[in-house]
Amino acid sequence: MFRCYQNMILSISALVLCSVLSTPANSFTTSAKQLILVDTTTGEILLEKNADELMHPASMSKIMTVYLAFEAIKKGHLRLEDKIPISENAWRKGGSRMFLKLNSQVNVSDILRGIIVQSGNDAAIALAEHLEGSEEAFAEKMTSKAKELGLQNSTFKNATGWPHADHLMTARDLSKLAVLTIKRFPKLYSIYSETSFTHNKIKQGNRNPLLYKGMGADGLKTGHTKAAGYGLTASVERAGRRLVLVINGLKSARKRTIESQRVIEWGFREYENHKIYDANYSVTNIDVWLGEAKTIPALIETELLLTIKRSDKQKIKMIVNYEEPITAPISKGQKVGTLKVQIPQKPVLTYPLVSAIDVERLNPLRRILAAINYLVWGSGD
């Protein structure tokens, strides 16, 4: 039987599209050694620099320490009101501290704030010892959890980010961990937005500089060591759109603040999100040969929500490919074509189109009549 190959370019004068796998613009320069900026809704990478380069995450690795605690709470293995004993090992730890008292008992809720808000190394060690018996065992759990989460380039040697030659992550892994934390633990995540915490009459402010800028920041964690430089894993939400930034290797806390703010503002300014199609939207109708129905709606099954570069609005094409007519019988959900999205200098995105309905084949007599009609009139009607 005949085949008519259709290649239909959809009008998109009112639509804008962009690949979720786009290569970030290289016109933006930064003094950071490592950087990645991600739109959390679509997974679009807006900007990256050495994002897969192994680096010392310093206290940003405490995001994994807290992740394991959040997970234990969600599973019911740990409660916010549980008491954690403070060992001499935790009490003696230097660097940033919560100033825990030796042999005291401290609520999990306070320990979490000591880690997140105050970046307390003593609090991180106390939590690690409580959950796994020792900091070393907890670090092994951190590494195994990283692999489980798909963070293949993360190795932990302690719970704090204390300098260690083999304690390493990548900016990409940190961004993935931040997104998982936000999405899997929305209620507990709110602790990251708290700007201060007082323990033992010692008040400390959150070290995340973006929390004080009125720009929609609500997390996550700073880091600094001599080897790593100054870093920040940050999250900013505006009007339902969230960007996550990991930046590292800056020379000062001031430079970290300025550069982090500059990159995030660029991301919101240069890119935007658009929902092009709802799930199960009928993109086109395809003619049917020898079927009980004359046409079938061809659906895109998943929502098409894409991040677009504003300057690319008028440069996008959507092309529907299918063979027409399609011969009955046809099953609901059967692939009947493809939708391709073409963006300048980007990989082509391809989405399957499926039949919205079942279509039974005509009985033998009606098939004969349809064939005669086609031969005489050029139509299967």
MOKAKA-V511532 format. One record per pair of residues at least 4 apart in sequence whose ideal C-beta (glycine too) atoms are under 7 Angstrom apart, sorted by the first residue. I is the first residue (numbers start at 1). J is the second residue. D is the distance in Angstrom with one decimal. If there is no record, write none. Layout:
i=I j=J d=D
i=I j=J d=D
This chain:
i=1 j=289 d=6.5
i=1 j=327 d=6.6
i=3 j=323 d=5.4
i=4 j=324 d=4.7
i=5 j=323 d=5.8
i=6 j=321 d=7.0
i=6 j=322 d=5.3
i=6 j=324 d=5.0
i=7 j=319 d=6.3
i=7 j=321 d=5.7
i=8 j=284 d=6.5
i=8 j=319 d=6.9
i=8 j=320 d=4.4
i=9 j=317 d=6.0
i=9 j=319 d=5.4
i=10 j=318 d=4.3
i=10 j=320 d=6.3
i=12 j=17 d=6.9
i=12 j=316 d=5.8
i=12 j=318 d=5.6
i=15 j=276 d=5.6
i=16 j=274 d=5.3
i=16 j=308 d=4.8
i=16 j=313 d=4.6
i=16 j=316 d=6.3
i=17 j=276 d=6.1
i=17 j=306 d=5.4
i=17 j=308 d=6.2
i=17 j=316 d=4.4
i=17 j=318 d=6.7
i=17 j=341 d=5.0
i=17 j=343 d=6.5
i=18 j=22 d=6.1
i=18 j=306 d=5.2
i=18 j=307 d=5.6
i=18 j=308 d=3.6
i=18 j=309 d=5.9
i=18 j=312 d=6.1
i=18 j=343 d=5.7
i=19 j=341 d=6.9
i=19 j=343 d=5.2
i=19 j=346 d=4.2
i=19 j=347 d=5.9
i=19 j=349 d=5.3
i=20 j=42 d=5.1
i=20 j=43 d=5.6
i=20 j=44 d=5.2
i=20 j=306 d=6.2
i=20 j=307 d=6.8
i=21 j=347 d=5.6
i=22 j=44 d=6.5
i=22 j=346 d=5.0
i=24 j=45 d=5.6
i=24 j=46 d=5.7
i=24 j=47 d=4.5
i=24 j=48 d=5.3
i=25 j=47 d=7.0
i=28 j=47 d=5.8
i=28 j=266 d=6.2
i=30 j=35 d=5.8
i=30 j=49 d=6.2
i=30 j=259 d=6.2
i=30 j=263 d=6.5
i=31 j=250 d=6.6
i=31 j=255 d=7.0
i=31 j=259 d=6.4
i=32 j=49 d=6.4
i=32 j=247 d=4.7
i=32 j=248 d=6.4
i=32 j=249 d=5.5
i=32 j=250 d=5.7
i=32 j=259 d=6.0
i=33 j=50 d=6.3
i=33 j=229 d=6.7
i=33 j=248 d=6.1
i=33 j=249 d=2.6
i=34 j=49 d=6.5
i=34 j=50 d=4.6
i=34 j=51 d=6.6
i=34 j=53 d=5.6
i=34 j=55 d=5.2
i=34 j=171 d=4.4
i=34 j=248 d=4.5
i=34 j=249 d=5.7
i=35 j=47 d=6.6
i=35 j=48 d=6.4
i=35 j=49 d=4.4
i=35 j=51 d=7.0
i=35 j=171 d=6.2
i=35 j=246 d=6.8
i=35 j=247 d=4.9
i=35 j=263 d=6.9
i=36 j=45 d=6.6
i=36 j=48 d=4.6
i=36 j=51 d=4.2
i=36 j=171 d=4.5
i=36 j=172 d=5.6
i=36 j=175 d=5.0
i=36 j=246 d=5.1
i=37 j=46 d=4.5
i=37 j=47 d=4.3
i=37 j=243 d=6.2
i=37 j=245 d=5.1
i=37 j=263 d=5.8
i=37 j=267 d=5.1
i=38 j=43 d=6.9
i=38 j=45 d=5.7
i=38 j=46 d=6.9
i=38 j=175 d=5.1
i=38 j=179 d=7.0
i=38 j=243 d=6.9
i=38 j=244 d=5.0
i=39 j=44 d=4.4
i=39 j=46 d=6.3
i=39 j=243 d=5.9
i=39 j=271 d=6.9
i=39 j=273 d=6.8
i=39 j=307 d=4.8
i=40 j=179 d=5.1
i=40 j=182 d=6.8
i=40 j=242 d=4.5
i=40 j=244 d=5.6
i=41 j=241 d=6.7
i=41 j=242 d=6.8
i=41 j=273 d=6.2
i=41 j=305 d=6.6
i=42 j=273 d=6.5
i=42 j=305 d=6.1
i=42 j=306 d=6.0
i=42 j=307 d=4.6
i=44 j=307 d=3.7
i=46 j=267 d=4.8
i=46 j=271 d=5.6
i=47 j=263 d=6.6
i=47 j=267 d=6.9
i=51 j=170 d=6.4
i=51 j=171 d=4.6
i=51 j=172 d=4.4
i=52 j=153 d=6.7
i=52 j=170 d=5.2
i=52 j=172 d=5.7
i=53 j=170 d=6.4
i=54 j=153 d=6.4
i=54 j=168 d=4.6
i=54 j=170 d=6.1
i=55 j=168 d=6.7
i=55 j=169 d=6.6
i=55 j=170 d=6.7
i=55 j=171 d=7.0
i=55 j=228 d=6.5
i=55 j=248 d=5.6
i=56 j=163 d=6.8
i=56 j=167 d=6.7
i=56 j=168 d=6.6
i=56 j=225 d=6.0
i=56 j=227 d=4.9
i=56 j=228 d=3.9
i=57 j=61 d=4.3
i=57 j=161 d=5.8
i=57 j=169 d=4.3
i=57 j=174 d=6.3
i=57 j=223 d=5.8
i=57 j=228 d=6.9
i=57 j=231 d=7.0
i=58 j=161 d=4.5
i=58 j=223 d=3.2
i=58 j=224 d=5.5
i=58 j=225 d=4.5
i=58 j=228 d=4.5
i=58 j=231 d=6.2
i=59 j=96 d=7.0
i=59 j=119 d=5.1
i=59 j=160 d=6.9
i=59 j=161 d=4.4
i=59 j=221 d=6.3
i=59 j=222 d=6.4
i=59 j=223 d=4.2
i=60 j=161 d=6.6
i=60 j=174 d=6.0
i=60 j=221 d=5.1
i=60 j=223 d=3.8
i=60 j=231 d=5.7
i=60 j=233 d=5.0
i=61 j=156 d=6.3
i=61 j=161 d=4.1
i=61 j=167 d=6.9
i=61 j=169 d=6.4
i=62 j=66 d=6.1
i=62 j=115 d=5.5
i=62 j=119 d=6.8
i=62 j=124 d=5.7
i=62 j=160 d=6.6
i=62 j=161 d=6.0
i=62 j=221 d=5.9
i=63 j=67 d=6.2
i=63 j=177 d=5.5
i=63 j=178 d=6.3
i=63 j=181 d=6.3
i=63 j=220 d=5.8
i=63 j=221 d=5.3
i=63 j=233 d=6.3
i=64 j=68 d=6.7
i=64 j=142 d=5.0
i=64 j=146 d=6.7
i=64 j=156 d=6.5
i=64 j=177 d=6.1
i=65 j=69 d=6.9
i=65 j=115 d=6.3
i=65 j=124 d=5.1
i=65 j=127 d=6.6
i=65 j=128 d=6.8
i=65 j=142 d=6.9
i=65 j=159 d=4.8
i=66 j=70 d=6.1
i=66 j=112 d=6.5
i=66 j=115 d=5.8
i=66 j=116 d=6.1
i=67 j=71 d=6.3
i=67 j=177 d=6.5
i=67 j=181 d=5.5
i=68 j=72 d=6.4
i=68 j=131 d=6.7
i=68 j=141 d=6.5
i=68 j=142 d=6.6
i=68 j=145 d=6.2
i=69 j=73 d=6.5
i=69 j=78 d=6.5
i=69 j=112 d=6.3
i=69 j=127 d=5.9
i=70 j=74 d=6.3
i=70 j=181 d=7.0
i=70 j=185 d=4.3
i=70 j=188 d=4.9
i=71 j=75 d=6.3
i=72 j=77 d=4.3
i=72 j=78 d=3.8
i=72 j=131 d=6.3
i=73 j=78 d=5.0
i=73 j=79 d=6.9
i=73 j=80 d=6.8
i=73 j=188 d=6.6
i=74 j=185 d=6.5
i=78 j=82 d=6.0
i=78 j=108 d=6.1
i=79 j=108 d=6.6
i=80 j=107 d=6.8
i=80 j=108 d=5.1
i=80 j=109 d=4.2
i=81 j=107 d=6.0
i=82 j=108 d=4.8
i=83 j=105 d=4.1
i=83 j=106 d=6.8
i=83 j=107 d=6.4
i=84 j=105 d=7.0
i=84 j=106 d=5.4
i=84 j=108 d=6.1
i=84 j=111 d=5.4
i=84 j=126 d=5.3
i=84 j=127 d=6.5
i=84 j=130 d=4.6
i=85 j=105 d=5.8
i=86 j=90 d=5.5
i=86 j=91 d=5.7
i=86 j=100 d=4.6
i=86 j=101 d=6.4
i=86 j=102 d=6.1
i=86 j=103 d=6.3
i=86 j=104 d=4.9
i=86 j=106 d=6.3
i=86 j=126 d=5.3
i=87 j=91 d=6.7
i=87 j=126 d=6.9
i=87 j=129 d=5.9
i=88 j=92 d=5.9
i=88 j=102 d=6.1
i=89 j=125 d=6.3
i=90 j=100 d=6.5
i=90 j=122 d=4.8
i=90 j=125 d=4.0
i=90 j=126 d=4.2
i=90 j=129 d=6.6
i=91 j=100 d=6.0
i=91 j=102 d=4.3
i=91 j=122 d=6.1
i=93 j=121 d=4.5
i=93 j=122 d=5.0
i=93 j=125 d=5.6
i=95 j=121 d=4.7
i=95 j=162 d=6.9
i=96 j=118 d=6.8
i=96 j=119 d=4.3
i=96 j=120 d=6.2
i=96 j=121 d=5.9
i=97 j=120 d=5.2
i=97 j=121 d=6.2
i=97 j=122 d=5.0
i=98 j=114 d=3.4
i=98 j=118 d=5.1
i=98 j=120 d=3.1
i=98 j=122 d=5.4
i=98 j=123 d=4.3
i=98 j=199 d=5.7
i=99 j=199 d=6.6
i=99 j=200 d=5.6
i=99 j=202 d=5.2
i=100 j=104 d=6.3
i=100 j=106 d=6.3
i=100 j=122 d=4.8
i=100 j=123 d=6.6
i=100 j=126 d=6.5
i=101 j=200 d=6.6
i=106 j=110 d=5.2
i=106 j=111 d=5.6
i=107 j=111 d=6.9
i=108 j=112 d=6.3
i=109 j=113 d=6.8
i=110 j=114 d=6.2
i=110 j=199 d=6.1
i=111 j=115 d=6.6
i=111 j=123 d=5.0
i=111 j=126 d=6.1
i=111 j=127 d=5.3
i=112 j=116 d=5.9
i=112 j=191 d=5.9
i=113 j=117 d=4.9
i=113 j=191 d=6.2
i=113 j=194 d=6.7
i=113 j=197 d=4.3
i=114 j=118 d=5.1
i=114 j=120 d=4.1
i=114 j=123 d=3.4
i=114 j=197 d=7.0
i=114 j=199 d=6.2
i=115 j=120 d=5.8
i=115 j=123 d=4.7
i=115 j=124 d=5.2
i=115 j=127 d=6.8
i=116 j=191 d=5.2
i=116 j=192 d=5.6
i=117 j=194 d=5.4
i=117 j=196 d=6.7
i=117 j=197 d=4.1
i=117 j=204 d=6.8
i=117 j=206 d=4.9
i=118 j=197 d=5.8
i=118 j=204 d=4.4
i=119 j=207 d=5.7
i=119 j=222 d=7.0
i=120 j=124 d=6.5
i=121 j=125 d=6.4
i=121 j=160 d=4.3
i=121 j=162 d=6.8
i=122 j=126 d=6.3
i=123 j=127 d=6.4
i=124 j=128 d=6.3
i=124 j=159 d=4.4
i=124 j=160 d=4.7
i=125 j=129 d=6.3
i=125 j=135 d=5.4
i=125 j=159 d=5.8
i=125 j=160 d=6.6
i=126 j=130 d=6.3
i=127 j=131 d=6.3
i=128 j=132 d=6.1
i=128 j=135 d=4.6
i=128 j=138 d=3.5
i=128 j=159 d=3.9
i=129 j=133 d=6.6
i=129 j=134 d=6.1
i=129 j=135 d=6.3
i=131 j=138 d=6.1
i=132 j=137 d=4.1
i=132 j=138 d=4.0
i=132 j=141 d=5.5
i=133 j=137 d=5.3
i=134 j=138 d=6.8
i=135 j=139 d=6.3
i=135 j=158 d=5.8
i=135 j=159 d=5.3
i=136 j=140 d=6.9
i=137 j=141 d=6.6
i=138 j=142 d=6.4
i=138 j=159 d=5.3
i=139 j=143 d=6.6
i=139 j=156 d=4.6
i=139 j=157 d=5.4
i=139 j=158 d=5.4
i=139 j=159 d=6.3
i=140 j=144 d=6.4
i=141 j=145 d=6.1
i=142 j=146 d=6.4
i=142 j=156 d=3.9
i=143 j=147 d=6.8
i=143 j=154 d=6.9
i=143 j=155 d=5.5
i=143 j=156 d=4.9
i=144 j=148 d=6.4
i=145 j=149 d=6.2
i=146 j=151 d=4.0
i=146 j=154 d=4.0
i=147 j=151 d=6.9
i=147 j=152 d=6.6
i=149 j=177 d=7.0
i=149 j=180 d=6.2
i=150 j=176 d=6.7
i=151 j=173 d=4.1
i=151 j=176 d=6.0
i=151 j=177 d=6.2
i=153 j=169 d=6.8
i=153 j=170 d=4.5
i=153 j=173 d=5.4
i=154 j=169 d=4.5
i=154 j=173 d=4.7
i=155 j=166 d=5.8
i=155 j=167 d=6.7
i=155 j=168 d=5.3
i=156 j=167 d=6.0
i=157 j=164 d=4.2
i=157 j=166 d=5.6
i=157 j=167 d=4.2
i=158 j=162 d=5.0
i=158 j=164 d=6.3
i=158 j=167 d=6.4
i=161 j=167 d=6.9
i=161 j=223 d=6.1
i=163 j=225 d=5.2
i=163 j=227 d=5.9
i=169 j=173 d=5.0
i=169 j=174 d=5.6
i=171 j=175 d=6.4
i=171 j=246 d=4.2
i=171 j=248 d=6.3
i=172 j=176 d=6.5
i=173 j=177 d=6.3
i=174 j=178 d=6.3
i=174 j=233 d=5.3
i=174 j=246 d=4.5
i=175 j=179 d=6.5
i=175 j=244 d=5.3
i=175 j=246 d=4.9
i=176 j=180 d=6.3
i=177 j=181 d=6.3
i=178 j=182 d=6.5
i=178 j=220 d=5.3
i=178 j=233 d=5.3
i=178 j=235 d=6.3
i=178 j=244 d=5.0
i=179 j=183 d=6.1
i=179 j=244 d=5.8
i=180 j=184 d=5.6
i=181 j=185 d=6.0
i=181 j=189 d=6.0
i=182 j=189 d=5.4
i=182 j=235 d=6.2
i=185 j=189 d=5.2
i=189 j=219 d=6.7
i=192 j=218 d=6.3
i=192 j=219 d=3.3
i=192 j=220 d=5.3
i=193 j=211 d=6.7
i=193 j=218 d=4.0
i=193 j=219 d=6.2
i=194 j=206 d=6.4
i=195 j=205 d=6.2
i=195 j=206 d=4.9
i=195 j=211 d=5.4
i=195 j=212 d=6.9
i=196 j=203 d=5.9
i=196 j=204 d=6.6
i=196 j=205 d=4.9
i=196 j=206 d=6.5
i=197 j=204 d=6.3
i=198 j=202 d=6.6
i=198 j=203 d=4.3
i=206 j=211 d=5.6
i=207 j=222 d=4.4
i=208 j=217 d=6.9
i=208 j=221 d=6.9
i=208 j=222 d=5.8
i=208 j=232 d=6.9
i=208 j=234 d=6.8
i=209 j=257 d=4.1
i=210 j=215 d=6.3
i=210 j=217 d=3.7
i=210 j=234 d=5.3
i=210 j=236 d=6.8
i=210 j=260 d=6.1
i=210 j=261 d=6.5
i=211 j=217 d=5.2
i=213 j=217 d=6.6
i=213 j=261 d=6.2
i=215 j=236 d=5.9
i=215 j=261 d=6.9
i=216 j=236 d=4.7
i=216 j=237 d=5.2
i=216 j=238 d=4.6
i=217 j=234 d=6.0
i=217 j=235 d=6.8
i=217 j=236 d=4.8
i=218 j=235 d=5.8
i=218 j=237 d=6.3
i=219 j=235 d=4.5
i=220 j=233 d=4.6
i=220 j=234 d=6.4
i=220 j=235 d=5.7
i=221 j=233 d=5.3
i=222 j=231 d=6.9
i=222 j=232 d=5.2
i=223 j=228 d=6.3
i=223 j=231 d=4.3
i=224 j=228 d=6.7
i=224 j=230 d=4.9
i=224 j=231 d=6.9
i=228 j=248 d=6.3
i=228 j=249 d=7.0
i=229 j=248 d=6.4
i=229 j=249 d=4.3
i=229 j=250 d=5.4
i=229 j=251 d=6.4
i=230 j=250 d=4.4
i=230 j=252 d=6.2
i=230 j=253 d=5.6
i=230 j=255 d=6.8
i=230 j=256 d=4.1
i=231 j=247 d=6.1
i=231 j=248 d=3.5
i=231 j=249 d=6.9
i=232 j=247 d=5.5
i=232 j=256 d=5.6
i=232 j=260 d=5.2
i=233 j=246 d=5.0
i=234 j=245 d=4.7
i=234 j=260 d=5.8
i=234 j=264 d=6.9
i=235 j=242 d=6.2
i=235 j=244 d=5.1
i=236 j=242 d=7.0
i=236 j=243 d=5.4
i=236 j=264 d=5.3
i=237 j=241 d=6.9
i=237 j=242 d=4.3
i=238 j=268 d=6.3
i=241 j=273 d=5.6
i=243 j=264 d=5.9
i=243 j=267 d=5.0
i=243 j=268 d=6.8
i=245 j=260 d=6.2
i=245 j=263 d=5.9
i=245 j=264 d=5.6
i=247 j=256 d=7.0
i=247 j=259 d=6.3
i=247 j=260 d=5.5
i=247 j=263 d=6.7
i=250 j=255 d=4.6
i=250 j=256 d=4.6
i=250 j=259 d=6.0
i=251 j=255 d=5.5
i=252 j=256 d=6.9
i=253 j=257 d=6.6
i=254 j=258 d=6.4
i=255 j=259 d=5.8
i=256 j=260 d=6.0
i=257 j=261 d=6.4
i=258 j=262 d=6.2
i=259 j=263 d=6.3
i=260 j=264 d=6.4
i=261 j=265 d=6.1
i=262 j=266 d=6.4
i=263 j=267 d=6.5
i=264 j=268 d=6.7
i=265 j=269 d=6.0
i=266 j=270 d=5.7
i=267 j=271 d=6.0
i=270 j=309 d=6.1
i=270 j=310 d=6.2
i=271 j=307 d=5.4
i=271 j=308 d=6.6
i=271 j=309 d=5.7
i=271 j=310 d=6.9
i=272 j=308 d=6.0
i=272 j=310 d=6.1
i=273 j=305 d=6.4
i=273 j=307 d=5.3
i=274 j=306 d=6.3
i=274 j=308 d=6.0
i=275 j=303 d=6.6
i=275 j=305 d=4.7
i=276 j=304 d=4.2
i=276 j=306 d=6.4
i=277 j=281 d=3.9
i=277 j=300 d=5.3
i=277 j=303 d=6.8
i=277 j=304 d=4.2
i=278 j=303 d=5.9
i=279 j=301 d=6.3
i=279 j=302 d=5.6
i=279 j=303 d=4.6
i=280 j=299 d=5.2
i=280 j=301 d=6.2
i=281 j=299 d=6.5
i=281 j=300 d=5.6
i=282 j=297 d=4.0
i=282 j=298 d=6.8
i=282 j=299 d=5.6
i=282 j=356 d=6.4
i=283 j=298 d=5.6
i=283 j=299 d=6.9
i=283 j=300 d=5.5
i=283 j=320 d=6.1
i=283 j=339 d=5.9
i=283 j=353 d=5.9
i=284 j=298 d=5.2
i=284 j=320 d=5.3
i=285 j=295 d=4.5
i=285 j=296 d=6.8
i=285 j=297 d=5.7
i=285 j=298 d=6.9
i=286 j=295 d=6.3
i=286 j=296 d=5.5
i=286 j=298 d=5.4
i=286 j=322 d=5.5
i=286 j=324 d=5.6
i=286 j=326 d=5.7
i=286 j=336 d=5.8
i=286 j=337 d=6.7
i=287 j=294 d=6.9
i=287 j=295 d=5.6
i=287 j=324 d=5.1
i=287 j=325 d=3.9
i=288 j=293 d=5.6
i=288 j=294 d=6.0
i=288 j=295 d=6.0
i=288 j=296 d=5.8
i=288 j=325 d=5.6
i=288 j=326 d=5.9
i=288 j=328 d=5.7
i=288 j=330 d=6.8
i=288 j=359 d=5.7
i=289 j=325 d=3.9
i=289 j=326 d=6.8
i=289 j=327 d=4.8
i=289 j=328 d=6.8
i=289 j=380 d=5.9
i=290 j=327 d=6.1
i=290 j=328 d=5.2
i=290 j=361 d=5.9
i=290 j=362 d=5.2
i=290 j=367 d=5.3
i=290 j=370 d=5.8
i=290 j=380 d=7.0
i=291 j=328 d=3.0
i=291 j=330 d=6.6
i=291 j=359 d=4.2
i=291 j=360 d=6.9
i=291 j=361 d=6.2
i=291 j=362 d=6.6
i=292 j=359 d=5.8
i=292 j=360 d=4.6
i=292 j=362 d=6.5
i=293 j=357 d=6.7
i=293 j=359 d=4.7
i=296 j=330 d=6.2
i=296 j=336 d=6.8
i=296 j=355 d=4.8
i=296 j=356 d=6.4
i=296 j=357 d=5.9
i=296 j=359 d=6.1
i=297 j=356 d=4.1
i=298 j=322 d=6.8
i=298 j=336 d=5.3
i=298 j=337 d=5.4
i=298 j=353 d=4.1
i=298 j=354 d=7.0
i=298 j=355 d=6.8
i=299 j=353 d=6.5
i=299 j=354 d=5.5
i=299 j=356 d=4.9
i=300 j=304 d=6.2
i=300 j=339 d=5.9
i=300 j=351 d=5.5
i=300 j=353 d=6.1
i=301 j=354 d=6.0
i=308 j=312 d=6.1
i=308 j=313 d=6.8
i=312 j=316 d=6.4
i=312 j=343 d=6.2
i=312 j=344 d=6.5
i=315 j=344 d=4.9
i=316 j=341 d=6.9
i=316 j=342 d=6.9
i=316 j=343 d=5.6
i=317 j=342 d=4.4
i=318 j=339 d=6.4
i=318 j=341 d=5.6
i=319 j=340 d=4.6
i=319 j=342 d=6.7
i=320 j=337 d=6.1
i=320 j=339 d=5.6
i=320 j=353 d=7.0
i=321 j=337 d=5.7
i=321 j=338 d=5.0
i=321 j=340 d=6.7
i=322 j=336 d=5.9
i=322 j=337 d=3.0
i=322 j=353 d=7.0
i=326 j=330 d=6.2
i=326 j=336 d=5.7
i=328 j=359 d=4.9
i=328 j=360 d=6.6
i=328 j=361 d=4.3
i=329 j=359 d=6.3
i=329 j=360 d=5.8
i=329 j=361 d=4.6
i=330 j=334 d=5.6
i=330 j=355 d=5.2
i=330 j=358 d=6.8
i=330 j=359 d=4.2
i=331 j=355 d=6.9
i=331 j=358 d=5.9
i=332 j=355 d=5.8
i=332 j=356 d=6.8
i=332 j=357 d=5.6
i=332 j=358 d=4.8
i=333 j=354 d=5.1
i=333 j=355 d=6.7
i=334 j=354 d=6.1
i=334 j=355 d=4.9
i=335 j=352 d=5.0
i=335 j=354 d=5.5
i=336 j=353 d=5.8
i=336 j=354 d=6.3
i=336 j=355 d=5.2
i=337 j=353 d=4.2
i=338 j=350 d=5.5
i=338 j=351 d=6.7
i=338 j=352 d=6.0
i=338 j=353 d=6.1
i=339 j=351 d=4.5
i=339 j=353 d=5.7
i=340 j=348 d=5.5
i=340 j=349 d=6.9
i=340 j=350 d=5.3
i=341 j=348 d=6.8
i=341 j=349 d=4.2
i=342 j=348 d=5.6
i=362 j=366 d=3.9
i=362 j=367 d=4.7
i=362 j=370 d=6.3
i=364 j=368 d=6.6
i=365 j=369 d=6.6
i=366 j=370 d=6.2
i=367 j=371 d=6.4
i=368 j=372 d=6.4
i=369 j=373 d=6.3
i=370 j=374 d=6.4
i=370 j=380 d=4.7
i=371 j=375 d=6.5
i=372 j=376 d=6.1
i=373 j=377 d=5.4
i=373 j=379 d=5.7
i=373 j=380 d=6.3
i=373 j=381 d=6.0
i=374 j=378 d=6.5
i=374 j=379 d=6.1
i=374 j=380 d=5.0
